[in-house]
Every structure is written in structure tokens, then in C-alpha cells.
Amino acid sequence: MNSKQRTGLSIVLGVVASAAYAAPALAADPVADYVTVILDQTGSMLDETNGVTRWVDAVKAARGVIAVPAYANSTTTAYGVWTFKQGDGQNGTKQIWPLAAADCPPDTEFRQVGTTGNFSNYCQPTDPISHADVLAKFDGFTTLTPQGEWLTPLADTLCATMQSIFASVGAITNKTIVFESDAGENVSTADCSGDGNSLTPVPWTYLTNVPNGNEWGMSLASWQAKVVRKL
């Protein structure tokens, strides 16, 4: 959910599910789900509502998503966090946690999937207590400062991230992507840009009397349809 317009997880919660995928150096991957959280850390996330910035609100919403009972008792789910912003040596999407095994809380396993030069890192809780320690990490993210332009390259970021995930894990057995957005502000220029790019929120465009399979009712030229197609 893009919290430019309302509170919530700022960009996407992606779950890459792969019961059969074998990670490097592991005979069998004990992880059923890789959860990728991507947060909008651009300048407009500094805006406040009742004294709380959109950034803090978004981090707390992301924490809330992985605190649900389905995840809280799971020992086969691993978590990683990315942001996108422009500034402080970053231009686009970048993983912020975990960057190394030492970043994972005690009693969690460090997982690294992909190939040399294109790894994605995750921490996997081994019990509900270590899952709580992963949740506590999110409290520290609230102290990070949004930076750069007050623009959200939403479509560009989502599509680049999907390409990165595919490059790192390949054609794994299952991929489940949960994409939530209010379809508001989007300023993109790459392949996934399209009708509705704007500095201000633009409503989704729906077609009427849509034949089966015709872009789920979204305008064929919209960035929303292009992103869903990429997913």
C-alpha cells in the first residue's frame, strides 16, 4: 500500500515461495517462503499526520504484516528488507537488512539465495521468540531518514525488483507476489510506465465488459496493468 495517500506498507510485500528450490551450499532448502519488504524512503515520506511521518507509519505497517499469526509461528519463513530512495549513496532499490550473517538476531538462520554478485539476504526465525526479535528490528528502521526527490518511481521500482528477484532465484517452482497499492503518485520512465504517471494521485482506469483474461479490468496502457503483467 503506497502510504503517500494513506497509511500502510509503503510499496510491496513480496513472498517468493519455493519448497523445492535449493539454495547454494544447502542440500535442501528449509525455507518455504522468502518475504521481501520494500519501503518507500523518498523525501515525501517525511510528511506528517498527527506528528507521525509517513515513513514511520509505513515501517510500522510492514512490521504489522509479518506479525500476523500465519507468520508468527512459522519456522520456514525468511525475511529481508529493501528501500528505494535517491541520496546517501543510493539511487533506486537497495537491500538494507540483513547485509551479513551478523545482522540476524540470535537463534535465526542467515539465508542467502542467488548467484555471485546477485545475492539476496534473509533472516529465518527458528521459533516464535526469534521471530519476535526479527519484528524488533523494524523498530530501528523508524529512525532512518527519507531522502532525495519527493517523487515515487513506483512502477520502475516494482518492475526492477521483480527482475532482480528472478535473476537471483531463477525459475523456482512457485512465486507468490502480494502487491498492494492505492495507485496514487507514480513518476516512472522505464518499460512499466504508462497511462496514469503523475505527480499527483490518478485513479485506476477500469474497462467495462472485460473479456476473460483481459488485464483484470485495467486499462491496457496503464502502468498498473504493466506492473501486474511483469509480476
N, C-alpha and C positions, 0 to 999 in steps of 0.2 A: 504494500500500500504506500503510495507516494505521499509522504506527510507534508508536502508543500501545501496541501489544501485541508488535510485533516490528520489527526494523529494516527500513528500506526507504524508498522515496519516500513522503512522508507523506500525500499525497492523490491526486493525479491527474497523469498525463501526457496532455495532450490534443493531438492533431495535427489541425489543420484543413487538409485537403489541397484545393488548388484550382489546378489547372493553368490553368484558364480565367478565373479571377477577375481583374479589372482594378483595381488599387489607384489611389487618387487621384493624378493627375499622371503616371501611367505608361501608355504606350500598350498594353503587355502586361506582365503581372506575371511577373517572372523567378523567383518563388518557387513551388515546388511544394508545400511543406509549411510550415505555421506551427506550431511546437511551443510549447505553453503549459504551463509547470510551475507548479503551485500547491502551496505548502508550508504546513503547519500550524505557525503561530508562537504558538499559545496557551500559557498558563502550564505546562501539564503536560509540554510538550516540554523542560522543564528537568530532568526526572527523568533519572538517570544509570544506566548499566550499565557496570561496569568503568571508571569515570571518564570516560565519554563520554556527553554528553547526547543525548537523542532528537533534538533539533534538529540537532546536528552530524551525527549519523548519517543523518538524513533528507536534509540538504543533500548529503552525500557520495553518497547513493544516487541522488539526482536527477542529480548530475554523472555518475555511472556510466551512467545510462540514455542520456544523449546522447553518451557516449563510445564507444558500440558502433560497430563498423565501418560499419554501414549509414549512420550519420550522419557519422562522422569524415571521410569523403572527399566528402561532399555539398557542393555549392556552390549548391544550390537549396532549402536549409532555413534558416529563420529562427527565432530563439529569443527568448522573453520569460519573465519570472519574476514571479509574484504570490505574496503571502502572505495568510493571514487570521489576525486576532487582534483583541483588544479592548485598546486602550491606545495612548499616544503619538500621539493624534490619529487613530487608525484604529479603525473598528468594522466588521469584516467583511473582505471581499476588496479588495485594493488592489495595483496593479502597483508593484513596487519596482525593476525593471530591464528594459529601459533606459527612462529617463524623457525623455531627449533624445538627439539625434544624438551629442553629445559623450560619452555613456556607452558607446557602442560602441567596441570595440578598433580599433586601426589595421587597415586592409585588410578591414574589414567594412562592409557597407552598412546604413544605418538604414532600416527599413521601418515605415510607419505605415498601418494599414488602418482603415477605418470612416468615420464622418461626424463633422462638427464637434461637439465635446462628448462624443463617444463613441469616441475612438480607442484602438486597441491598438498597442503599440510592440514592435518586434522588431529584433534584430541578425542579419544574414545573412553568414556567413563566405564569403570568396571563394576560399579554398584551405585545405588541411589545417593550415597554420601558423596562420592566423587563427582556425580552429576551435579550436585549442589555446588561443588567447587567450581565447575565449569560455568554455572549460572553466575556465580560471584564475580567471574572475570568481566562480565558485562558491566558491572557497576563501575569498573575502572575506565571503560570506554567512554562513559559520560563526561570525563574530564578532558577528552580530546577536543580540539577546536576546529570547527568547519573553516575552510579556507578557499580562496580563489573566487572565480566568477560566480555571480548569482544566477547561474543558468544550470539547468538539469539536462545533460545529454542522455536522457532515459533510454531511448531506443538503441543508440550507439552502444551504451554500456551493457545493456542486456544481451545484445547480439554478440558483442566481442567476448563477453563472459561465457556464453554458450559455446563459442568456437574454442575458447581456452579449455573448457571442461572436456570437450570432445577430444581435443588434441592430447590432453593429459591422461584420459582414461580409455579413449578409443571406443570401439563399438561394443560396449558392455551389454550384458543381457537385458537389463531393464534401466530405463531412465524415467524418473517421475519428477516433473518440474511443476512447482506450485508458484504461479505468477499472479501477484496481486497489485493492482494499481487503480488510482482514481482517474487515470487517463488525463491528468492535468498537464502542467507545464512540460514541454519536451522541445529541446533545441538540438537536433541531430542533423548530420550531413552525410552519413555513410549509407550503405545499402538498405538499412532498415528504416531510414527516414521516409516520410511520406505525408499525405494529407493530414493536417492537424498539428504539424510542427508550429509551435507558437511560444512567445514569451509569456503568454497568459493561458490559463486553462481553456481547453477546447473540448467540447463534449465528444464522446464516441459517436460515430456515424453508423447507424444500423440500416440494413436493407430490409425491405418488406417482401413477403412471399419468397423467402430464400429457398432455393433448391437444396436438397441434402448435400452436405459437404462443401457448400459454397462459403468458405471463410467464416463459418459460425455466425453469420449475420452481419459481419463488419464490412465496411466499405473496402473493396479490393485494393484501393490505393492508399489506405490509411496506414500509418506507422504501427498502429495496434495490430492489424492483420499481419503485417510483415514480421513483427516480433513473434507472434504466435506461430507463424509458419516456420521461423527459424528454430523456435523451441521444438 
